[in-house]
Amino acid sequence: MLSSPIIFNSMKPFVKISRGNIPKRLQKRQFHKGLTSCATLSKPALISSRSNTASQKSFHTLKSNLNRKNNSAAFQQQSSHFEQGKTIRNVLKRLYSGSAEGEEKKRILLLGSGFVTTTVIEYLTRRPQNQLTIATLELEQAKQKVQTYAHNQDNVKVEYLDIVNDNEKLDQLISQNNVVISLIPYTFHVKVAKKVLEQNRNGHKVNMITSSYISAEMQALDKDAKDLGVTLMNAIGLDPGVDDLYAMKFIDEAHKNGDKVRHYESWCGGLPAPEDIGEGNPLKYKFSWSPKGVLMAGTNEARYLKDGNVVIVPPEELLNSGVHDLTHLHPDFDFEGYPNRDSSTYTEHYRMPEAKFILRGTLRYKGFAKFMRALKASGLVNFDASTAVDGGSWADVSSRILGSNSSSETDLAEALVNKLGLDASTQDAKSIVDGFKWLGLFSEDTAVGKSPSIGDALSHLLEQKLAFKEGERDMVFMQNKFIIDKKNGKTETITATMVLYEDNDGRFTAMAKGTGKPCAVASQLVLDGVINRKGVFAPYYEEVNTPIMETLKKEGIKMDIQREEV
């Protein structure tokens, strides 16, 4: 039993702590012993979040008395008890005031306030010592997100930032924070990273996290980052991100066992839940992130490894011969997919030179590729400035792009079929024409705003037409497959699958969970000093990945594992 009560003082009213009201998880013998000793030293001991002067004074008095009595053994015992009491003080302070003695404020700069920032805001404002600044062009959007998702809202502020033009403001914001999370378009990441490095050169310690792939320009900053002791962590979102965490888990495990990874493939897609695709939707897709990114992704070359050789898929074939039938991935979903970027480099990234097949791909519902091919072939997926749009109706714009005789629906349909080289009597031609009509691309009533390119105008239309409606949910599906040749002569197949859905109440989208949460978790672990790796890197290292994976599991972000050995 405590020899006397300890009065806990924080910014809140005094709270008396006695054996009867110590939280159960603290009711251990060593904790009681520490509290008893602390209480004995000062009756009652006044513990303040700003000062422990009274207990320190009692401690030094006790130390002096014990020394004069040459009772070193007794002193050591009481010192030990005092230190245990000091530890408990900190635990209690964390419980009742949200921070422990000696903890400093941790300042975080979030660049952007888009679709996936909701989970970042929620997660990083759980701790009262975290101070979050959101810098964005969209002030009202950001303020609404703070009101909806942030804990400890007094610790959050929103700043206007034009990332393109306001370099002085960007420098100022970076200089005031300990970590920068860049969730703006990837083309700005290198600019931000260079400014982060400059602040470190000037003596201000600040690190940076992004959810995007490492570009060549970003990789070029690796030496400077290492020399300055700066963390520039990239690719920690959904894909890239969660897929890399699990890939490295099984690849490292295989190599430690003396096994070889022969085959690795990873498929991932953010999609509407099957019941929310919408009747007539020609893309069978909806947007919980920028449509422009989806359109641009379909214009890139892709590479992957097959039978030890690099297969190159040119842009014009990506959504044609590059499409894979993936109906076998899951019995509940009718999938197709196409290769994403350059998978052949993952022999190096994942440190598995023995691999004969490596493919990382984008997942869609069947039918997406066919209609996206039609959009590209029509000339609408063009982001060149020469295609800038000054306004008008979509019927007028489509007429110009398709070379139609007029903007009537009949003439536009005929011009489209001719441009695509289709037989107007076929079902394929009919379904594509119906899809263009469904999107409003032949409509005199659908206005086109002023846009820097026809591709940007299309992106804006898709964002409006294919937005999730109230009560509709998005879904994330990810599957990694490994075929491992074991040193005992057997072959093991590992399949890791994750399916995330938007919350039933619509609070967090699946994409925000899958992309924002890993980024937020990694940022907190960097702030806490758990992740200490320096330089430019992605989650390809056990000391980085393990704490992220374990934390994400507690947040419901995890893959289900199936193993089969023959």
N, C-alpha and C positions, 0 to 999 in steps of 0.2 A: 504493500500500500504506500502511496505517496506520503512522505512525512508532512508535507504541506502542499496546498494547491499552487500550481503555476499559473500566473495570469499572463495570457497571450495578448499582446498589443500589436495591432497593425493599423492600417488606415481605417479599419472597421471598428465597431465598439469592442470593448474588452470581452474576452471569452475565457471563462474559467475551465481549466483542464484538470480533471481528476481521473483516477483509474476508471471510474464509472462511465465517463464520457469520452475516453480515448477511442478513436476509430478502431474497429476490430482488427483491421489489418496491421495496426501498430501494437496490438496487445501481445507482445512477445517478451520473454524474460529479459533479454538484453536491452530492449527499449525501456522497460520499467526500471531497470537498474540505472540506466542513463538518466532518466527523468528524476529518479529518487536522488541521485547524486547531485544533479543540477539544483533540485529543490533544497537539498541540505546546504548547499553553498550559499544560497540566498533565499531567505524566508520572508515574504514570497519573492521569487526572482521575477523581475520585470523584463520581459523579452520584447524588444521593439524591433520593427522592421528596419528602422534607421540606426539603432544603436543597441549594443548589448553591454553598455558601460558598467551597469550594476553587477552583472555576473562576472565580467572581466575583473572588476575590482575585488570581488569576493575571491576569485581564483588566485589573484596575485597575493592577497593577504594570506590565504591558506598556504600557498607555496612558501612564502617567507617564514611563516610559523613552523611549517614542517621542516624546512631547512635548518632553522635554529635548533630544532629538537633532534636533528640528524636522523630523521625518520624517513629515509629515502624510499623504502619499500611502501610505506603508507602513502607517501606523496604520489608515487607512480600509480598506485591503485586508484587514488582519488582523481589523478589527472586523466586516467583512462575513462573513469566514470564521467568526468566533466566533458571530455571530447564526445562521448556517446550522447550526452545531453545536448551538446552543441549541434550534433547531427540531427537529433530529433527536433530541435528548434527549427532547423531549416526545413525538415519534412513538414512540420506543422504550418510553417509559413507558406509553403507551396500549397498545402491543402486549403488554408483559410484566406490567403491573399493572392494566390496564383503565382507567386514567385518566391524563390529561396534567397537566403542571405548571400550577397555577393554577385547575384545574377545581374548582368547588364541588359539594357534594352537592345534588341536585335532589330535592325532597320532593313526593310526589304523594299526594293523598287520593282514594281510590276509594270512592264511596258505593254500596253494594250488592254482592252476591256471587251474582247470578242466572245464568241460562243463558248470557249472552253475555260474561261477564267473563273466561272462560278465556283468550281471546286477548289481552285487555287485560293480564292478569297476566303472561302469557308474554312479550309484546312489551316491556313497560315494565321488566321485570327483567333484560333482556339486559345492560344497562349497569350496571356495579358502582357508579357514582356516583348512580344513582337509588335513592331510599329510598321504598318504597311502604307506605302504611297503608290497610288495607281496613276500613271501618266498616260494620257490618251487624248485623241482628237474628240472623242465622244463623251463629253462631260456628263450629260444627263443619263446616258446609258450606264456609265460607271457608277454614278451616284445611286441609281436604282439598284444596281447589283449589290452595292454596299448595304443598302437598307434591307435587301432581301436575304443576303447570304452571310454577312459579316457578324461575327461575335465581337464584343468589345469595340463597338463602332467608334468610340472616342479615339481609338488608336489607329484609325484609318483616315487618310485624306486623299482627295482627288485633285490632280493637277492637269491643266491643259498643256499638251506638248505636241508641237509639229515636228516630228522626227526628221523630216526632210530639211527644214530650214532653220530651226531653232537650236543650233549647236551649243550656244552658251547655256540655255536652260537645261539641255541634256547633261552637259558637264556638271552643272550645279546639282542636279538631282542625283547623279551617280556619286558625287563627292559626299553626299549626305547619307549614304546607305552602305550596308555591309554585303548585300548580295543583290544582283540585278537579274530578274527573270524576264527574258525577252520572248513575248508571245505575239509580236508584231510580224509582218511578212518576213520570210527568211532573208530576203535581199538586204535587210537592214542589220542583220546580226553582226556582220563583220565591222560595220561602222561602230556599233555599240561596244563590241569587244575591244576595239582599238582604244576607245575612250576609257574603258575599264582599266586597260593596261597603263594608260597615261596617268590615271589617278594613283595607281600603285607606284609608279615612278615618282610621283609627287609625295609619297609617304602615306597615302590613305589606302588602307587594306579593304579591298572589295573584290568579290568573285562574281561569276556569271553562269546562268543556267539557261539552256534553250531546249525545245522539244524537236528541233529540226536536225536533218542530216548535217554532217560536217562537210562543208564545201572546201575546195582547194585553197581558197583565200583564207578561210578560218584555220585550216591545218597549218598554213604558213606562219601563224602566230604562236605555234607550239613552243618554240625555243624561248621566245620572249616571256611567255607565260611561265615556263619552268624556271627561268632565271629570276623572275620576280616573285616566284612562289604563289602564283595565281591559279585558281581553279576556273577553267573554261569548259564546263561540262555541256555536252550536246546530246541530241538524240534520246532524250529521256521523256517520252510521251507514250503513245500507244504503239504506233508503227511508224517510225522506229521508237523503241523503248521497251515495252513489256515483252515483245517478241525476242529482243536481244537478251533480256534477263534470263528467260527460260532456255534460249538456245545455248548460252554460255554455261548454264547449270549442267545440262546434259552432255555438252561437248567436253567440258572440263572433267566431268565424272568419268566419261569414257576413256579419256586420255590417262587419268590417274590409275585406271584399272588395266592399262595396257591395251585397250581396245581401239578400233579405228572407225571413224564416222564416214560411211560410204555415201550416204544420201541425206540431204537436208532440204526440206521445202517448207515455206511459211506463207500462209494466205491470210489476209486480213481485210475487212471492209466495214465501214460504217454505213448502215442501211436503215430504211424504215422497217419496223416490225412487220412481218408478212401481212397481218390483218389491216395495216395502215398504209399500204402502197397506194391505194386509190384507184378506182375503176377508170380505165382509159389512159392511165399514166404511161407514156411511151418509154420512159427511161427506167421505170420501176424503181425509182430512186427519189429521195428527198434530201434536203440540205440542213444539216446541223452545223455546217461550217461553210466557208466561202465557195460558191459555185465556180468561181474563176479557177481555183486550184484544181477542181475536178476536170474542167475543160482543158486546162493547160497540161494536166497529167496525161491526157490522151494524145498529145502531140510530140511526145519524147521517144527517142530510141531506147530500147531495152536490151539487156544482155543477161544470159544465164549460162550455167555450166551443165552440159549433158555428155555423159560418157567421157568425161575428162576434157572435153572441147568446149570452147566458148561459142554459144549460139547468139548471133546478132539479129535482133528483130527491128527492122527500120520503122520509122514513125508511121508510114503508110500501111504497114502490115500489123501494127500493134493490136488493133481492134478487129483484125481479120484473121490471118493465119496464126497470129499470136495468141488467140483466145483458146483457153483450155476448158473442157467440160468438167465441172467439179460437182456434179450431182452426188458423187460418192462420199463427199466430206461429212454430210449429216443427213439422216433420213427425213428431217423436217423441212429442209430448205433446198430450193432448186437453184444452184449456184453455177456461175461461170467466172472465169478470171483471166487476167493477162499479166505478163511479167512487169515488174516495177524496177525501173532504173537499171543499175549494173550489179547483178547478183554475183558475178564471177569474182569480184574483189573480196568476197567474204571468205575465201580460202585464207586470205591474210588477216582480215579483221577478226575472224573467229579462230584463227590459229589452227586450221584443219587442212593442211596441204594435201592430205590423203583423199579428200572428198572427190567423188566423180560426178555427183549431181548436186547443184545448189540453185534453188529458184526461190525468190521472194516475190510474191505477187499480190495484186489488188483484186478484191473479191466483189462481185456484183450479182444481182439476180439475172437469170437468163433473159435475154432480150435487150439488155443495156447496150452491149457492144454493137449490135446491128443498128440501133437507132443513133448511137453516137457516131457511127461511121457515116450515116446519112447527114447528120449535122455538119460534120467536117467536110464531106464532099460537096455540100451545098455552098460552102464558102462563108458560113456564119461563125465558125470558130477561127477567127482571125484577129489577132491583137496588134496588128501593125497600125501605126498612126495614120497611114494613108486611107484607112477605112473609117475614119472618125465620122460620127453621126451627129447631125445638128438638130435632129428632132423629126417629127412627123409621125405617121402611123407605121405599125409593123408591116402592113400590107404594102406600103410605099417602099420601105426599106428592103423587104424581101423581093419585091419586083426588081429593084436595082441590082441586088446581089445575084438573083437567079436569071436575069436577062429576060424577064417576062414581057409579053406584049402589053399587058395592063396589070392593074392591081386587083383585078377581080379574082375571086377564089378559084374559079375554073381555070383561068389562064395561069395562075400561080401554081396550081396542082400539076398542070401539064408541063410547065417549065421545070418544076422540080424533078418530075419523073424523067424528063429528057436529060437534065443535067447529071442525074445519077445513073443514067444508062439502063433504066429498068423497063420492063414490059408492064404497061399500065394495067393489063388484065390480071396480073398475078396478085396473090395475097400479100406478098412482101411489099409491093408498090402501094397497095391499098392501106396497109397498116402504117407505113411511113407517112403517107399523105394525111391519114387520120391523126397521126401523132403531131404533125406540124399544125394542123387545125386546132387540136386540143390545147397546145401551148399558146395559141393566139398569134402565131407567126404569119397567118394569112388575114388577120383581122384589121378592118378599117377603124375599129373602135379601141384597139389597144395601142396606146401611145408609146413612143420611144423617146426617152429623155436624151439630152445632149450627152454624148459619151465619147471618150478618147479613141474608141475603136468599136467595130461591130461586135467583136468578141466580148468587150465590156458591156455593151448593150444587151447581148444575149445572156450574159451572166446575171445582170440585174433582173431580166425577165424571169429566168429560172428561179432566182431567189424569191420572187413574188409568187410564181405559179406553183413551185414545188416546196413551199414552206410547210412545216408541220403545223397542222391545225390543232385547236384546243382538244386535248384528250388523246391525241396521237402520240405514239412513242417511237423513239429511234432504238436501234439495236447495233451492237458491235459483235462481230464474229471473228475469232482468230483461231487458227490451228497451225501448229508446228508438227512436222513429222520427221523422225530420224530413223535411219536404218544403220545399225551398228554391227560391224563384224567383230565378234568377241575373240579374245585370244584362245578361248577353249574350243574354237571352231564353230560355235553356234552363231545365229543371227538374231539380234533383238530389234524389234520395231517399237518405238516410243511415239505415242500420239498425245500431244498436249492441246487441249481445247478450252477456249473461254468464250462464253456467251454472256454479254451484258445487255440489260434493258434499261431504258429510262425509268425513273421512279414512277409508280402509279399515279402519284399526285403531281407529276411533272416537275418536281423540284430540281433534279439533276438529270441531264441527258446522259445517255450511255457514252457518247463521245467525250463529254466533259469529264466523266468519271475516268475513262480510259486514257485520255490525253492529259487533262489538267492535274489529276491526282498524283500520278508518278512524278510530274514536274515539281509539284508542291512538296511532296515527300523528300525528293532529292535535295531541294533547296533548304528544307529544315535540317536535314542531316549534314549538309555543308555548314550551315550556321552553327550547329551544335558541335562541329569538329569531328563528327563520326566519319564523314568522308573527307579525307585529307589529300587525295591525289591532286597533283598539280599538272598544269599544261592543258592542251586541247585533247579531249578524249570523249568517248561514248561509253555506255555501260557494257564494257567487254571484260571487266576485271572483277574477280571474286570479292575483293575487299570493298569494292564499290557496290556490287550487285546484291550481296547477301543482306545487308541492312535495309536496302530498298525493298527487296522482295518480302522480307519478314514484316515490314511495316505495311506494305500494300495488302498482304493477306488479311491483316486485321481490319483493313478498310473494304474488304470484299473484292479486291482486285487480284484474282488468282486463276491459274489454269488447272483443269482436271486432267490427271495423268493416267494413261493406259499403257501397259507394257505387255508385249508378247514375245516370247523367245522360242525359236525353233532350231 
